[in-house]
Amino acid sequence: MPIGRNSFIQMTKLSNVKGRITYISSHAKQENLYAVYETTERKFWRELAKCNQEEFAKSGTEGKCIEARELIIALPESFTEYQPDRLLQLFTNHFKQNYGTECIAALHHNKRKTNYHIHLIFAERKLLDEPIIKIAGRNMFYDENGKHVRTKKEILGEDGEIREGCSIVKKGEVYEKKLFTAKDERFKCNSFLDEVKHSYTDLINIYVQDEKQKLQVFERGSVYLATKKIGKNNPKAQEIEADNQKRREWNRAVDMALISGVPEPKIMEVKRKEITELIRKSIARRGNRPRLFSRVVTVAVEALEFLIASVLFKKPREVPKQTEQTEAEHPEHVAENSTAAVKTTKEEKAEPEQPKMTRLASKYPKLFKVNKELEDQNGAIQQKQKQLSAKKKELSEVTGWFKGRKKKELQKEIDELKSQIRDMKDYLPRIVQKIGYRSVQDFLKDFKVSQTEYSEYRTAIAKWKKETGKEPVAHGIRAKLAEKKQEIQNEQKNKQHTRSQNKDRGAR
C-alpha cells in the first residue's frame, strides 16, 4: 500500500518580476513548456514593478524590493492526461477568483519529466478603478532619496549646481501618478500559504482518478515531523535523506505513543520542548546545523519512549466492555443487519422513533478490528524492545580481552533486533492505510468517535426496546442487501415448490 503523499506548494518572493515572467514563459529557456496563461496584459507587470520600486525607495527599507510573489504547485503525474491549456487556466482562475489579483502562470515538466508543476506569479496590488494623477502647482524639488524638499537651495551643491540624484518637477508637470492600491497584507501572513495549500490540494483531489493517490496537506500543528523533498541533482541529497531518516524515527515513535494511549497534547509538548524550541534557539545563535537536528531528534525520541513506558506502567488502559465484543455479539447491531422487518401500523406512529446509527457508529465493528491489530502490533514491538534492552545490557556486561567473539555475536543480534523493530514500526501506518486512512493519528480520531457514537446508539436502542417492546427494524445498506437476499431466496423456494407441484400433477 503506498504511503499517502503530502501536497507540495511553495511560495517565493520576486525582486525582478519582468525577468521571472520571461524565464517561465519562454520556450527558449524552458525545455518542457506546455502552456502559458495570463489574466492581464504584460504592460501591467511593467507598471507594477515600477510602482513597487518607487514605493520601496520612498520607504528607505534595506534589502531587496518585492515586486510580486510566485507559487510553485506540484501536480500528480496523472495530470499529464488532461489538456495543458485548460488545466493551467483552471488553476490560474482558481487563484484569481479567490484573491482578486492578476496572475500569469506556466505549466512545465522538468528535464527528466518526473516533476509536473505550475509556476503561478501573482500581484500583491490591484489596479485602482480611477488612477490618481497629481499635477505640480509650482516647481517641486526632490533630494537624492526622492524626498520632497521646500526650496531649491536644499538640492544644490557647494558649486551651486543641482546635486547628482536630485530632481525638479516643473509647474504643470505630473509629480505623482498612482495606478495601484497598497499591497495586500494578507499575502505576508503564514496563514495565507496554509490557506492556499488547502485550497489547491482540495482542487487537485477533485481531479485525481485513483483514490489512493489523493494528496493531503501536512499540518503545522501535527504531532508528526514532515519529511523534506529531495530534488534532482541536489548537492545536499545525502544530508536531506539523513535528516528524513531522523524524522521518520520520530514519526514511528509518535505512532506507538498514540496507540499506547499517550494524549496528543503530551506528544505535542515533547515535540515543542525537545525539538522545535531547541532548533529555533540554535538557529538564532549559530545558524543551521544539520548534525544538531539529528542529536535533538534522538533525545526527543528517547523522551517520547519514556513517556510511553510511564503511561503503560502507571495507567494501564481498561478497554470498555463493548469494545471487547464482536459484531456477532451485539444483538442490537445484529438487528441492524438482520432481515427481520417489522411492519409499522397506524397505531405505532405515535410511538418513539427508532434510533438510527450514525455513519461512524456503523463503521465501529470494522474499526475495532483494525484497532485491535494496531494494539497487537504495538505490543509485539514493545516485546522486541524489551529483548533489545536485555541484549544491550548483556553486551555492556561482557568485558575482557578474550570476549571479542561474544561481543560480535551480541552486536549482530542487537543490529538484527533493531532492523526488526524498525520494520515492525513501519507496518503500523500500513495497517490503517489498508482501509483508506493516511495516518495512525487520523484513524484513532475516527475510531474514538465511532466508539462513543456506537455506545450511545446501543444505549438509545436498549431504551427504545424497553419503551416499545419491539425489536429494531433493519436499516442501512447492509440491511437492504440482506432483505434483498432473503427475497431472492424466498422466490427460489417458491419456484422450486411450484416445479415440484407441477411434476406431481404430471405424474398423476
Order of alpha helices (4+ residues) and beta strands (2+ residues): beta-alpha-beta-alpha-beta-alpha-beta-beta-beta-beta-beta-beta-beta-alpha-alpha-alpha-alpha-alpha-alpha-alpha-alpha-alpha-alpha
